[in-house]
Amino acid sequence: MMIAAVFFYLFASICVASAFMVIAARNPVHSVLFLILTFVNAAGLFVLMGAEFLAMILVVVYVGAVAVLFLFVVMMLDVDFVELRQGVLNYLPIGALVGLVVLVELLLVLGGWAIGENVTAAITAPIPPAADVSNTAALGALLYTRYVYFFQAAGVVLLVAMIGAIVLTLRHKPYVRRQSIAEQNARSKASQLSVKQVRSGEGLSQGLQ
């Protein structure tokens, strides 16, 4: 029990510190690296809680795909972060007000938080001992039975967020020539061809005026 407590405080402290460095680091590449460190330590906390499937999903999906994708995007984009930070002071009062509201909400939640009698035993053993199922099967049965509507709602929210991100970042450059199928199909010989009668001695340039 003592070893589990030591590992818990170790993973939790590193997780909180790296999460703070995600928003405190000046270099966005360093922020993504701290985010990966946060995910790895959160996976360690899941292992201590007996949710090894969630720990592996966190490492494989978030660290192996999402965080690495963030790192590649940040490194490939030519973003002038000095220019982005020039207008930070204009939004500082609003940001401070939002942060104060979130802090008050967290204090209210922590002030009214109470641990039940059987919560500690339920955390250490998320699957009942009588149930002869694995962690993956128990999690799937719980998601697709009791929380199926919340699971589908989360999928819809992620889909809307993905579409919104694509719409907000899609920019058509005016100097880039693109193919328009509708304009090509609407072309006719009368609108595209013209016959000029060029008189002898005038030349081609005078006849086209």
C-alpha positions in Angstrom: 0.0 0.0 0.0 2.9 2.3 0.8 4.4 1.7 -2.7 1.1 2.5 -4.4 0.8 5.8 -2.5 4.4 6.8 -3.4 3.7 6.1 -7.1 0.4 8.0 -6.9 2.0 11.1 -5.5 4.9 10.8 -8.0 2.6 10.5 -11.0 0.1 13.1 -9.7 2.8 15.7 -9.0 4.5 15.3 -12.4 1.1 15.4 -14.1 0.1 18.6 -12.4 3.5 20.3 -13.0 3.7 19.3 -16.7 0.0 20.4 -17.2 1.0 23.8 -15.8 4.0 24.0 -18.1 1.7 23.3 -21.1 0.2 26.7 -20.7 3.3 28.4 -19.2 5.9 27.4 -21.8 6.8 30.1 -24.3 7.8 27.7 -27.1 4.7 25.8 -28.5 6.9 22.8 -29.3 7.8 22.5 -25.6 4.1 22.8 -24.7 3.3 19.8 -26.8 6.2 17.8 -25.3 4.9 18.7 -21.8 1.4 17.6 -22.9 2.8 14.2 -23.9 4.4 14.0 -20.4 1.1 14.8 -18.9 -0.7 12.0 -20.8 2.0 9.5 -19.8 1.7 10.3 -16.1 -2.1 10.3 -16.3 -1.9 6.8 -17.9 0.2 5.7 -14.8 -2.6 7.0 -12.6 -5.1 4.9 -14.5 -3.0 1.8 -14.0 -2.9 2.4 -10.3 -6.7 2.7 -10.3 -7.0 -0.7 -12.1 -8.1 0.8 -15.5 -5.3 -0.6 -17.6 -7.4 -0.4 -20.8 -7.9 3.4 -20.4 -4.2 3.7 -19.7 -3.2 2.0 -22.9 -5.8 3.9 -24.9 -4.4 7.2 -23.5 -0.9 6.3 -24.5 -1.7 4.8 -27.9 -4.4 7.3 -29.1 -3.5 10.5 -27.4 0.3 10.3 -27.1 0.9 8.2 -30.2 -1.6 10.0 -32.5 -3.1 13.3 -31.2 -0.1 14.7 -29.4 2.4 13.7 -32.1 0.0 15.3 -34.7 -0.1 18.5 -32.7 3.7 18.5 -32.6 4.0 18.0 -36.4 1.5 20.8 -37.1 3.1 23.2 -34.7 6.6 22.5 -36.2 5.4 22.8 -39.8 3.2 25.9 -39.5 5.1 29.1 -40.0 3.4 31.1 -37.2 4.7 34.4 -36.0 4.1 34.0 -32.2 5.6 37.4 -31.5 2.9 39.0 -33.5 0.2 36.8 -31.8 1.4 38.0 -28.3 1.1 41.6 -29.2 -2.6 41.8 -28.4 -2.6 39.7 -25.2 -2.7 42.7 -22.9 -6.0 43.8 -24.5 -7.7 40.6 -23.5 -6.1 40.4 -20.0 -9.0 41.8 -18.0 -11.5 39.4 -19.7 -9.1 36.5 -19.1 -8.6 37.4 -15.5 -12.4 37.6 -15.0 -12.9 34.2 -16.5 -10.1 32.7 -14.5 -11.6 34.1 -11.3 -15.0 32.6 -12.1 -13.4 29.2 -12.8 -11.4 29.5 -9.5 -14.6 30.2 -7.5 -16.3 27.2 -9.1 -13.4 24.9 -8.3 -13.4 26.1 -4.7 -17.2 25.5 -4.4 -16.8 22.0 -5.8 -13.9 21.2 -3.5 -15.6 22.7 -0.5 -18.7 20.5 -0.9 -16.8 17.3 -1.9 -17.1 14.4 0.5 -15.8 10.8 0.1 -18.3 8.1 0.6 -17.7 5.0 2.8 -17.3 2.5 -0.1 -15.6 4.8 -2.6 -12.1 3.8 -1.7 -12.8 0.1 -2.2 -14.7 0.8 -5.4 -11.7 2.7 -6.8 -9.2 0.0 -6.0 -11.5 -2.7 -7.5 -13.5 -1.1 -10.4 -14.7 -4.5 -11.5 -16.7 -6.6 -9.0 -14.7 -9.7 -7.9 -17.7 -12.0 -8.8 -17.8 -10.8 -12.4 -15.5 -12.9 -14.5 -14.9 -10.3 -17.2 -11.9 -8.2 -18.3 -11.5 -4.5 -17.9 -12.1 -4.0 -21.6 -15.4 -6.0 -21.6 -16.6 -4.2 -18.5 -15.9 -0.8 -19.9 -17.6 -1.6 -23.2 -20.7 -3.0 -21.5 -20.9 0.1 -19.4 -20.5 2.5 -22.3 -22.9 0.9 -24.6 -25.7 0.2 -22.0 -25.9 2.7 -19.3 -24.1 5.6 -20.9 -24.8 5.0 -24.6 -26.6 8.3 -25.1 -23.8 10.3 -23.5 -21.3 8.3 -25.6 -23.2 9.2 -28.8 -23.6 12.8 -27.7 -19.8 13.0 -27.2 -19.3 11.7 -30.7 -21.6 14.4 -32.1 -19.8 17.1 -30.2 -16.5 16.0 -31.5 -17.9 15.9 -35.1 -19.2 19.4 -34.8 -15.9 20.6 -33.4 -14.0 19.0 -36.3 -16.3 20.6 -38.8 -16.1 24.0 -37.1 -12.3 23.8 -37.0 -12.2 23.0 -40.8 -14.6 25.9 -41.6 -12.7 28.4 -39.5 -9.3 27.5 -40.9 -10.3 27.1 -44.5 -9.1 30.1 -46.5 -9.3 30.5 -50.2 -6.3 32.5 -51.6 -7.5 34.9 -54.3 -4.4 34.5 -56.4 -4.6 30.8 -56.8 -6.4 29.6 -59.9 -8.9 26.7 -59.2 -11.0 24.6 -61.5 -14.7 25.3 -61.6 -16.7 22.5 -63.1 -19.9 24.5 -63.3 -18.3 27.3 -65.3 -16.6 24.8 -67.7 -19.9 23.0 -68.3 -21.7 26.4 -68.9 -19.3 27.4 -71.7 -20.6 27.7 -75.2 -19.1 28.5 -78.6 -20.9 31.9 -78.8 -19.5 33.1 -75.4 -15.9 31.8 -76.0 -15.3 32.4 -79.7 -15.5 35.6 -81.7 -14.8 36.1 -85.4 -13.0 39.3 -86.4 -12.9 40.7 -90.0 -9.4 42.0 -90.4 -8.9 44.3 -93.4 -5.9 44.1 -95.6 -3.0 46.3 -94.3 -4.5 47.0 -90.8 -2.7 44.2 -89.0 -4.0 41.7 -86.4 -3.6 44.0 -83.4 -5.8 46.7 -85.0 -8.4 44.2 -86.0 -8.8 42.8 -82.5 -9.6 46.2 -80.9 
